[in-house]
Amino acid sequence: MTTAEIQERILKLKKEKDFCILVHAYQSHEIMEIADYTGDSYGLSLQAAKAPQKNIIMCGVRFMAQVVKTLSPEKKVFLANGNAGCPMAEQLTREDVIRMKEQYPDYAVCAYINTTSELKTACDVIVTSSSAVDILKDYPAKKILFIPDCNLGRWVEKQLPEKEFKFFSGGCPTHMRVRKEDVLKAKEEHPEAEFLVHPECLEEVVDLADYVGSTTGIMAYAKKSDKKKFIIGTEASIVQHLQYECPDKKFYLVSEALFCHNMRMTTLMDVLNTLEGTGGDEIIMSEELIKDSLKPIKVMMGEN
């Protein structure tokens, strides 16, 4: 089958079988083309909750599918490729967090949404890269234990000097591969280009940016900007997507190391196999796990 034939089959089956397809921005472009919704993980979970379909396919990694199930427990949720995990989400366990809370009893535990549902049950509040500053600015606790991404945490800390932070030395292996030297080289090669970076990158990289923000934020900034050239400091797929959406602009990847193996696992055939019932991994979570992992998410949503 050709790519177009697989896509046509997917589009037909998702209507027949009442499926909504969520595609994270780091997926390949041919998968983006069959999506009902695209974007960051949390935004996709909100879209899934609003969608009329009773069945959801997440083209992303496991923690994303878990958040979808948490916000839409009445729906069947499938991860298109069951092997697609997130190294950052697996850096800490719930037991690790409990031990850290015992070590720092006067600190509120703030976890990045890029964590497992089990870990979330031991946390006080969840944040995304785009909401972290606003959420923690208004959060009543003055002392914050930020996990697992210390790079995102330190970026937030700089903007909230009134808060006291402690960090776990974790983060995204993909974003942490970028070095200051990569940025300086890219800027030398493309002196007219603005550097747009994700806050999961190292501090030495973020400090050189013209814009720092989430994946969705980076894409929105590039689309709206009057500038014509951009150096992209996040997963390589974003360069491709922006080239399609902004053919009059030029995009350059800051480092060839910015390829996420886990995000690239999912294929069109994985989506088709899930729809045909021969593949995919249904996300099964107990009522207790859903209830307990939802609590810190509700704090982020302003519902608690």
C-alpha positions in Angstrom: 0.0 0.0 0.0 1.1 3.5 -0.7 1.1 6.3 1.9 -2.0 7.8 0.3 -3.8 4.5 0.3 -3.0 3.9 4.0 -4.2 7.4 4.9 -7.4 6.8 2.9 -8.1 3.6 4.7 -7.5 5.2 8.1 -9.8 8.1 7.3 -12.5 5.7 6.3 -12.2 3.4 9.3 -12.0 6.2 11.9 -15.4 7.4 10.8 -16.9 3.9 10.6 -15.6 2.9 14.1 -16.1 6.3 15.9 -12.4 7.0 16.5 -10.8 10.4 17.2 -7.1 10.5 16.3 -4.8 12.7 18.4 -1.3 13.5 16.9 1.4 15.1 18.9 3.4 17.7 17.1 6.6 15.6 17.2 5.0 12.9 14.9 5.8 12.6 11.2 3.9 14.7 8.7 2.1 11.8 7.1 0.6 11.0 10.5 -0.3 14.7 11.1 -2.3 14.6 7.9 -4.8 12.0 9.3 -5.3 13.7 12.6 -8.4 15.1 14.1 -6.3 17.2 16.4 -2.6 18.1 16.6 -0.6 19.9 19.3 1.0 19.4 22.7 0.1 16.6 25.0 -2.2 18.5 27.5 -4.0 20.4 24.7 -4.7 17.1 23.0 -6.2 15.6 26.1 -8.5 18.5 26.4 -9.6 18.1 22.8 -10.2 14.4 23.4 -12.5 15.2 26.3 -14.6 17.5 24.1 -14.6 15.2 21.1 -17.9 13.3 20.4 -16.1 10.1 19.5 -16.1 7.2 22.0 -12.7 5.9 21.0 -9.4 7.7 21.0 -6.1 6.9 19.4 -3.0 8.8 20.7 -0.1 9.1 18.3 2.5 10.0 20.8 4.0 8.3 24.0 2.4 6.5 26.9 2.2 9.3 29.5 0.2 11.3 26.9 -2.3 8.5 26.4 -2.6 8.2 30.2 -3.5 11.8 30.6 -6.2 11.4 27.9 -7.7 8.4 29.7 -7.6 10.4 33.0 -9.6 13.2 31.5 -11.9 10.9 29.5 -12.3 7.8 31.7 -15.5 6.9 29.9 -13.8 6.5 26.6 -11.6 3.8 25.2 -8.1 5.1 24.7 -5.4 3.5 22.6 -1.7 4.2 22.2 -0.9 3.6 18.5 2.5 2.1 19.3 2.6 0.4 22.7 6.4 0.6 22.9 6.5 4.4 22.6 7.5 5.6 26.1 9.2 8.8 27.4 12.6 8.5 29.1 11.9 11.6 31.1 8.5 10.3 32.3 10.3 7.1 33.5 13.1 8.9 35.5 11.2 8.9 38.7 8.7 6.6 40.4 5.9 7.3 42.8 8.1 5.8 45.6 10.9 8.2 44.7 8.6 11.2 45.0 7.3 10.0 48.4 10.9 9.8 49.6 11.6 13.2 48.3 8.6 14.6 50.1 9.9 13.1 53.4 13.2 14.8 52.8 11.6 18.2 52.0 8.4 18.2 54.0 7.8 21.9 53.7 8.0 21.9 49.9 5.0 21.4 47.5 5.8 18.9 44.8 5.2 20.2 41.3 5.5 17.7 38.5 5.8 18.4 34.8 3.0 16.7 32.9 5.6 14.5 31.2 5.4 12.0 34.0 3.5 8.7 34.6 0.0 8.6 36.1 1.4 6.6 39.1 3.9 9.4 39.9 1.2 12.1 39.6 -0.7 10.5 42.5 2.1 11.6 44.8 2.2 15.2 43.6 0.5 18.4 44.6 0.3 20.2 41.2 1.0 19.4 37.6 2.2 22.0 35.0 3.0 22.1 31.3 5.8 24.0 29.7 3.5 26.7 28.6 1.6 27.0 31.9 4.3 26.5 34.5 5.1 30.1 35.2 1.5 31.3 35.5 0.4 28.3 37.6 3.3 28.5 40.1 3.1 32.3 40.3 -0.4 32.0 41.8 0.2 28.7 43.7 0.1 29.4 47.4 3.2 27.4 48.4 6.4 29.5 48.5 8.7 26.5 48.4 8.5 24.2 45.3 10.1 20.9 44.6 10.1 20.8 40.8 10.3 17.4 39.1 11.6 15.8 36.9 13.0 18.4 34.5 15.5 20.7 36.2 16.0 22.7 32.9 12.4 23.6 32.7 12.4 24.2 36.5 15.3 26.6 36.4 13.7 28.5 33.5 10.6 28.9 35.7 12.7 29.8 38.7 14.3 32.8 36.9 10.8 34.2 36.3 9.6 33.6 39.8 12.3 35.0 42.2 9.8 35.2 45.0 9.6 31.4 45.1 12.2 29.0 46.5 12.9 26.0 44.3 14.6 22.6 44.6 15.1 20.3 41.6 15.6 16.7 40.6 18.5 16.3 38.1 16.3 14.9 35.3 15.1 16.1 32.0 14.5 15.3 28.3 17.5 13.4 26.8 16.7 14.7 23.3 16.6 18.4 24.3 19.6 18.1 26.6 21.8 17.0 23.7 21.9 20.5 22.4 24.9 22.6 23.5 25.9 26.2 23.5 28.4 25.5 20.7 25.6 24.2 18.5 23.6 27.4 18.9 26.6 29.7 18.2 27.5 27.7 15.1 23.9 27.9 13.8 23.7 31.6 14.5 27.0 32.1 12.6 25.7 30.1 9.6 22.3 31.9 9.7 22.9 35.4 11.2 19.5 36.8 10.2 17.6 33.9 11.8 15.9 34.1 15.2 16.5 31.3 17.6 13.4 29.6 19.0 13.9 27.1 21.8 12.1 24.8 24.2 12.7 25.3 27.9 13.6 21.6 28.2 17.0 22.6 26.7 20.1 23.3 28.9 20.3 26.7 30.5 23.3 27.7 28.4 21.2 27.1 25.3 18.0 28.8 26.5 20.0 31.9 27.5 20.8 32.4 23.8 17.2 32.3 22.6 15.1 35.0 21.0 12.0 33.1 22.1 11.5 30.4 24.7 8.3 28.4 24.7 6.4 25.1 24.3 6.3 23.3 21.0 2.9 24.9 20.2 4.3 28.3 21.3 7.3 27.9 19.0 5.2 27.1 16.0 2.7 29.9 16.7 5.6 32.4 17.1 7.2 31.4 13.8 3.9 31.6 11.9 3.0 35.0 13.3 6.5 36.6 13.1 7.4 39.0 10.3 10.9 37.4 10.3 11.7 35.0 7.5 14.4 32.8 9.0 14.4 30.7 12.2 16.7 28.3 14.0 14.6 25.7 15.8 15.6 24.3 19.1 13.2 21.5 19.6 12.4 18.1 18.0 13.4 17.9 14.4 9.8 17.2 13.1 8.9 20.8 13.9 11.2 22.0 11.2 9.3 19.9 8.7 5.9 20.9 9.9 6.8 24.6 9.8 8.2 24.3 6.3 4.9 22.9 5.1 2.8 25.6 6.9 5.1 28.5 6.1 6.6 27.9 2.6 7.7 31.5 2.4 10.0 31.1 5.4 13.2 29.2 6.1 13.7 26.9 9.1 17.0 25.4 10.4 17.4 22.7 13.0 19.9 23.9 15.7 21.4 20.4 16.1 21.1 17.1 14.2 20.9 15.4 17.7 17.3 16.6 18.1 15.6 13.4 17.1 13.3 11.7 19.6 13.5 7.9 19.0 10.3 7.3 21.0 8.3 9.9 19.1 9.4 8.4 15.8 8.3 4.8 16.7 4.7 5.4 15.6 3.9 4.7 12.0 0.8 5.0 9.8 0.5 1.3 9.9 0.4 1.4 13.7 -2.6 3.7 13.4 -4.2 1.5 10.8 -3.6 -1.7 12.8 -5.2 -0.1 15.9 -8.3 0.8 13.9 -8.4 -2.7 12.5 -8.1 -4.3 15.9 -4.7 -6.0 15.2 -2.5 -3.5 17.0 -2.3 -0.6 19.4 -2.3 -0.8 23.2 -5.5 0.1 25.1 -4.8 2.2 28.2 -6.3 0.5 31.2 -6.3 2.4 34.5 -8.1 1.6 37.7 -10.7 4.1 39.0 -8.5 4.8 42.0 -5.5 5.6 39.8 -7.6 7.9 37.6 -9.0 9.7 40.6 -5.7 10.2 42.4 -3.7 11.2 39.3 -6.5 13.7 38.4 -6.2 15.6 41.6 -2.9 17.5 40.8 -4.1 18.0 37.2 -7.3 19.7 38.6 -5.1 22.0 40.6 -3.5 23.1 37.3 -6.9 23.5 35.8 -8.0 25.7 38.6 -10.7 23.3 39.7 -9.3 22.5 43.1 
